[in-house]
Amino acid sequence: MSLIELRSVVKRFGAQLVLDHIDLHVEEGECLVILGASGSGKSVMLKHMVGLLQPDSGEVWFAGRRVDQLTERQWASVRTQFGFLFQMGALFDSMTVEENVAFPMVEHSKFSPEEISARVDRWLGLVGLPEVRNRMPAELSGGQRKRVALARAIALEPRVILYDEPTTGLDPIRADIINELILKLQRELKITSVVVTHDMHSAFKVATRLVMLSGGKLIFDGTAEEIQRSEVPEVRRFVLGKADEEELAKIRSL
């Protein structure tokens, strides 16, 4: 069985059908990149994987266990196996970097203060920021905040990290550092990664597999080489960053 499975998952918000009988599997150790236009349901899919949303119908499985019917209390132990890198980092502004990285360990582990301190050093070292331990988030650049948030996401050594637009708001150089860290965590910690992104350079660099959402359905599932050869018009336009000719014609006629 795959590490994560969505089986015929349906999700609506009011009259809007966001996920339409989605079947998806994520294999242990791979980096799955989820592509799609804004509002296509990519982040909604991530939230189903970690129990932040429940499907209207269908099933969600993790490590051989059905999890979509768990209570919030039962989910608590499952979520310790996930790290989540939010789009804007979501650091606690009133806490130092050290306190931010330590937070999951303080809340969800039995490590002693000395062990937690040593682990904070380890994770900040892993993301290349040992010198920022005593700073406040407001003193960091956008790229540094993302890297500290990533150190926090791996604090409990999860099996999976979910990345929601990890390179948004970063210049190409800082974005590439994030890409390298995603690859480093897979290589050194054997972490499974699921990445939602619009950044095709990032997608091609980190993905072992890519899927694309449109109209609530998966319209592509394959490798970077295969998506670049795809003849599906919507997939091809997305990869090339090219708007639909009808949409362009309307804009040009205004």
C-alpha positions in Angstrom: 0.0 0.0 0.0 1.1 3.6 -0.7 2.1 5.8 2.2 -0.8 8.2 1.4 -3.9 7.4 -0.6 -6.9 9.5 -1.6 -9.7 7.2 -2.8 -12.5 8.8 -4.8 -12.4 11.9 -2.6 -15.1 14.5 -3.2 -15.1 17.9 -1.6 -17.6 20.8 -2.1 -17.8 24.3 -0.7 -21.4 25.3 -1.2 -22.2 24.8 -4.8 -18.6 24.7 -5.9 -17.2 21.2 -6.5 -13.5 21.4 -5.7 -12.4 17.8 -5.7 -14.3 15.4 -8.0 -13.7 11.8 -7.1 -9.9 12.2 -6.8 -7.8 9.1 -6.7 -4.2 9.7 -5.7 -1.3 7.8 -4.2 1.9 9.0 -2.7 4.8 6.5 -2.4 7.2 6.6 0.5 10.3 8.5 -0.3 9.1 10.3 -3.4 8.6 14.0 -4.0 5.1 14.5 -5.5 4.5 18.0 -7.0 0.9 19.1 -7.3 0.3 21.7 -10.1 -2.8 23.6 -11.1 -4.3 27.0 -11.6 -5.1 29.2 -8.6 -8.3 27.9 -7.0 -8.0 24.5 -8.5 -8.0 22.7 -5.2 -4.3 22.0 -4.6 -4.2 23.3 -1.0 -7.5 21.6 -0.3 -6.0 18.3 -1.3 -3.1 18.9 1.1 -5.4 19.7 3.9 -7.3 16.4 3.3 -4.0 14.5 3.7 -3.4 15.9 7.2 -6.9 15.9 8.4 -7.5 19.7 8.3 -10.4 19.0 6.0 -12.7 16.0 5.8 -14.0 14.7 2.4 -17.8 14.8 1.7 -17.3 11.3 0.4 -14.4 9.0 -0.4 -11.5 7.8 1.8 -8.1 9.1 3.0 -5.5 6.5 4.0 -2.1 7.0 5.7 0.4 4.2 6.3 -2.2 1.5 5.8 -4.8 3.1 8.1 -7.9 4.9 7.1 -7.7 8.3 8.7 -10.6 10.4 7.3 -13.0 9.1 10.0 -10.6 9.7 12.9 -11.6 12.0 15.8 -9.6 15.1 16.4 -8.0 13.4 19.4 -7.0 10.4 17.2 -5.6 12.7 14.5 -3.2 14.3 17.0 -0.8 11.3 17.0 -1.1 10.9 13.3 -0.2 14.5 12.6 3.1 14.2 14.5 4.2 12.2 11.4 3.6 15.2 9.2 5.5 18.4 8.9 3.7 21.4 7.2 5.5 24.3 5.6 2.9 27.0 5.2 3.0 29.5 2.3 4.1 32.5 4.4 6.1 30.4 7.0 3.6 31.1 9.8 6.2 31.7 12.5 5.1 32.9 15.9 6.1 36.6 15.9 6.4 36.8 19.7 8.8 33.8 19.9 12.5 33.7 19.1 13.7 31.4 16.3 14.8 28.9 19.0 11.4 28.9 20.6 9.7 28.5 17.2 11.7 25.5 16.3 11.4 24.0 19.7 7.6 24.5 19.9 6.6 21.1 18.3 9.0 19.3 20.6 7.8 21.1 23.7 4.1 20.3 22.8 4.4 16.8 21.4 7.5 15.1 22.8 9.1 14.0 26.0 12.5 15.3 25.2 14.3 17.1 28.1 15.1 20.8 27.7 18.7 19.8 27.0 17.7 17.4 24.3 15.3 20.0 22.7 18.1 22.6 22.7 20.5 20.2 21.0 17.8 19.3 18.4 17.2 23.0 17.7 20.9 23.3 16.9 20.7 20.3 14.7 17.7 21.5 12.6 18.9 25.1 12.3 22.3 23.7 11.1 20.5 21.4 8.6 18.8 24.5 7.0 22.0 26.5 7.1 21.0 29.0 9.8 22.7 28.2 13.1 23.5 31.9 13.7 19.9 33.1 13.9 18.9 31.0 16.9 18.3 34.0 19.2 16.7 36.4 16.7 13.1 37.3 16.3 11.2 36.5 13.1 10.9 40.2 12.3 14.7 40.4 12.1 14.9 37.7 9.3 14.6 38.0 5.6 11.7 36.2 3.8 14.0 33.4 2.7 15.4 33.0 6.3 11.9 32.8 7.7 11.0 30.1 5.3 14.1 28.1 6.3 13.3 28.5 10.0 9.8 27.4 9.3 11.2 24.3 7.6 13.4 23.6 10.6 10.3 23.7 12.7 8.5 21.4 10.3 11.1 18.7 10.7 11.5 19.1 14.5 9.7 15.8 15.2 11.4 14.0 12.3 8.1 13.4 10.4 7.7 10.8 7.7 6.1 13.4 5.4 6.4 17.1 4.7 3.6 19.0 3.0 4.8 22.2 1.3 2.3 24.8 0.3 3.8 27.2 -2.3 7.3 27.0 -0.6 9.0 29.5 -3.0 6.2 32.1 -3.2 7.5 35.6 -2.5 11.2 34.6 -2.9 13.7 35.8 -5.5 15.1 33.1 -7.8 18.2 32.5 -5.7 16.4 32.2 -2.4 13.8 30.0 -4.1 16.6 27.7 -5.3 17.9 27.4 -1.8 14.5 26.1 -0.7 14.5 23.6 -3.6 17.9 22.4 -2.5 16.7 21.9 1.1 13.7 19.9 -0.1 16.1 17.6 -2.0 18.5 17.5 1.0 15.7 16.4 3.4 14.7 13.7 1.1 18.2 12.5 0.7 19.4 12.7 4.3 16.2 12.1 6.3 14.4 9.9 3.8 11.4 12.2 4.0 8.4 11.9 1.7 7.5 15.3 0.2 4.3 16.7 -1.3 4.8 20.1 -2.9 2.1 22.5 -4.1 3.6 25.0 -6.4 3.1 27.3 -9.4 6.9 27.5 -9.9 7.7 25.3 -12.8 11.5 25.6 -12.3 11.0 24.4 -8.8 8.7 21.6 -9.9 11.1 20.3 -12.4 14.0 20.4 -10.0 12.5 18.6 -7.0 9.8 16.3 -8.4 10.0 12.6 -8.9 6.4 12.8 -10.0 3.9 15.5 -10.9 0.2 15.6 -11.0 -2.1 18.5 -12.3 -5.5 19.4 -11.0 -8.2 21.1 -13.2 -11.9 21.2 -12.8 -11.7 19.1 -9.7 -10.0 16.2 -11.5 -6.4 15.0 -12.1 -5.7 15.7 -15.8 -2.0 14.6 -15.6 0.1 12.2 -13.6 3.7 11.5 -14.6 7.3 12.5 -14.7 8.9 15.9 -15.5 9.9 14.5 -18.9 6.4 13.3 -19.6 4.7 16.5 -18.7 7.0 18.5 -21.0 5.9 16.2 -23.8 2.2 16.3 -22.9 -0.2 17.1 -25.8 -3.1 18.0 -23.4 -3.7 21.7 -24.2 -4.3 22.8 -20.7 -1.3 21.0 -19.4 0.9 22.3 -22.2 -0.2 25.9 -21.6 0.5 25.6 -17.9 4.0 24.2 -18.4 4.8 26.9 -21.0 3.1 29.7 -18.9 0.9 30.6 -21.9 -2.6 32.0 -21.5 -5.5 30.6 -23.6 -5.8 32.3 -27.0 -9.5 33.1 -26.4 -8.7 34.9 -23.1 -5.9 36.8 -24.8 -8.2 37.8 -27.6 -10.8 39.2 -25.2 -8.1 41.2 -23.4 -6.6 42.6 -26.6 -10.1 43.7 -27.8 -10.8 45.8 -24.8 
